[in-house]
Amino acid sequence: MVTPNQKRVAVLALVDEFGVSERRACLVVGQCRSTQRHEHVRSPQVACLRQRIRALAVKNLRYGYRRVHVMLIREGFSVNRKQVQRLWRLEGLHVRRPQRRKPKIARQPVIVRGTYPNHVWAIDFQFDETANGRPVKILNVTDEFTCEALATNAARRITAAGTMAVLDQIREQRGSPMFLRMDHGPEFIAETLRDWCKEQNIQATYCDPGRVRHYMVGR
């Protein structure tokens, strides 16, 4: 939205650069001639009010113009809420929204590396999409020592229960590993998967996201 002040500047630019009349320039820009010739006189009371509004907003970062209006009334200012809102916008003020902090997850140091086959399994997810734009989720299970791909399961949706089903299929063929390395994805930190690891006597080790393949390469 173009304000009257911005239109006023545009009219003056047309008059100076192209030598057209003020009437013609106002017609092109869409500015009323009375508005163009109006000279705004700043009131000392309004200037004091704007200064006080900014001071209250800076001191109380979580307060909006409504709360500031109440504080101004208590201080003795005779001003309505709409005027405070208009001056608030002219000052470019806004309410600072509180930032949500992500919960800190205790990071477990990675000290175990695969030293023989079936020692450490690394599990991780990859994401892709089909030609029609629908997402595809791929569960990869790899033996960390041999770098053998034990499973590559692709589906539209894979939950913690689906992850355990894939791991059970591998266990039936190869037996259980001693360690299971994964990141803090929602499927991996689920209580059901943790309980499954305890039942199978498998120790779950966690690392930062994207670091599962790093430990395999750096072996």
Secondary structure, DSSP 8 states (H G I E B T S, - for coil): ---HHHHHHHHHHHHHHH---HHHHHHHHT--HHHHH------HHHHHHHHHHHHHHHH-TT--HHHHHHHHHHTT----HHHHHHHHHHTT-----------------------STTSEEEEEEEEEE-TTS-EEEEEEEEETTT--EEEEEEES---HHHHHHHHHHHHHHH---SEEEE---TTTS-HHHHHHHHHTT-EEEE--TT-HHHHHHT-
